[in-house]
Amino acid sequence: MNADELLARWTAPAKRRVITDSLSLALPLVLAPAAIGWRLSGILVAVMIVVIGAAIALLFARHRAQRYDQRWLVRALDASRADMEDSADLLFADPAKLGPLEQLQQARLADRIDRDSPQSLRPDWSRRATFILWIAALLVIGLVIFWPRPGHGPPTLAPSTEALPATPGIPRLVAQNLRIIPPAYTGLPPRDSASLDTRAPVGSRIEWTLRFDPQATVPAIQPVGSAPITLRRDSANWVASRSLDASFLYRVDPASGRGPTPPLHRIDAVADSPPQLRALSPAASLTMVTQGQRSWSPVFAATDDYGVAATARLRVTLAIGEGENVTFSEREIAISGSGPARDRRFSPRLDFGALGFGAGGDMVVQLIVRDTRQPAAQEVRGPSLILRWPSPKQPESGGLQGMVNTTLPAYFRSQRQIIIDAETLIKQKRRLAPDRYLARSASIGGDQQILRGRYSQFLGGEEEGAPEPPTKDSEQHSDDDGHDHGGAPRQSAPGFGAPEDVLAEFGHPHDDSPASSLDPETRAILKQAVDEMWQSELQLKQGHPDLALPFAYRALRFIKEVQQATRIFLSRVGPELPPIDASRRMTGKREGLASRVLAVAPVEGRDGPAAAAWRALGEGPGAIREPIALDSLDRWARDQAAHLPDPLALSGAIDAVRRDPACVACRAKLRALLWTAMARPPAHLARRRPADAGGARYLGAIGGGTP
């Protein structure tokens, strides 16, 4: 057996003992904090504490085991075994480096080493420390498990806050507790309230625990405007419970109407708000596909007061095609969110190839989420985001208003055809006769003239003539000298630009017409394009297509700028009134005429009972000192509860006036609440102020009287 095998054999039992002992010491130190975390924050926190604690315990045990190495084994053998003769280090020495006597001693020790087992060198257990730690951990775990939680077990009653005077023989409330158990979907724990006024989510269970002195016989909880809630006896206390469906006012009546009137308490039902959805990325509702983009990942944020469902639906609508050949498809994709339940993020990855999305199409996405409300979850649809893949055939434009003339892009493409024809003619020059070459060049020049005339329509026809030269030329020209004199453009040859003739045939040629308009910047660029067309036309008709190409290219560049900048907008058509019958004018005939005066219908106000009660509660001569008929006002308050700022406060004020009609403070409070509850009256014409002394003299002067 070599030295390494000997070392591993004799240190292994000690290392195993140390690791086991370390884990037994660390386990109670992990379980106790995990139990506390579970009690305070739930099972997830407890699992995290166990995982982190186990990792720390393993590192601690490994660190302790590393101390049991060769040096420890040599010291342990020399200290515990006399037959090693304080020479245990020779067992792990290299024989080649030892002398004859040392080799002889090494052989003797090797024969003696097996007289005992390696288990004899194991360290003892940490029994005392382990026992103390486990006892402490069990005590902590027991306290965590059996310690009463808020909302569980018998409640602790608080002294009553009603402060009613004691009347002999009549019970009064002396101790109270209100327990609120929210619905499970909210994730809120039950809680106890020392006050009888509270706010709780809709669907919560409200439990009252009350104590009276002297002991009551038939106490009850009296909600305002509804049936009483019966209390049942539980030892020395009285208990009752109710599901919270809506806000209500109530009072605790311990003596069935005997004794002083108890004060009102209110419980407000907090409705579960629907989830809130917003788009984080992209920020704009319309986005264009970028070069090389193959997928899209919009990001949505969904928030809720209690929690958003972990999964949502993404509605994807595709519009593929152009013009009348547009096909629509719609599908819904289930996606999962990330983050906490109250603030989730949804970021789906939409692959263009898998969805069939391509150039010339639009992709519209809309996220649909639900909250965790039970039994019926609330569903909300988020904003729609549009991803547009522009078609390579037709540029896109944004901010369009009115109708767009769809024949305009065809005009813009005709200039490129003229350039192509001119370049083809230049390549064929050697194979054509001079007269044939000149005729074809002039024909292309005629096409350029036609196109120039059509673009001039957008400038009001003002560019039909050639640009004026810097100086006047006295040279005389004739109609057949081959030059353009700025006359009316001749009609196009059959078949040329057939799709473009729509605007030339039916459009109005003047810019001041309501048919079309261009913004000043686009108009200036189009004017430069027309000027370059004229120069190109001039060179083509003279038989120089090579000299015309630079002008034609510049005209094309200006046209493309106009194309990318805007389109032609057609103004909206206004209403067409029927023609006036002139034959009936000045005749006095009134047959068939009807009055144009519209009947004025009275406005039905919804504040009738409230307005009457407000006037009656005033201090003026219309005030009523007797008990006011509050039944109609109470019904009005219940019917208009959705429109009132605080319906419970108004109901409480009505109840106070009903119980004590002579209470001045109660009447003033009710009158103030009615003023805020009534609809604001519409604005009326202000009455003209009476004239002062100077105004009276002026009015007298212009009226012909004496000032």
Disulfide bonds with the S-S distance in Angstrom:
none
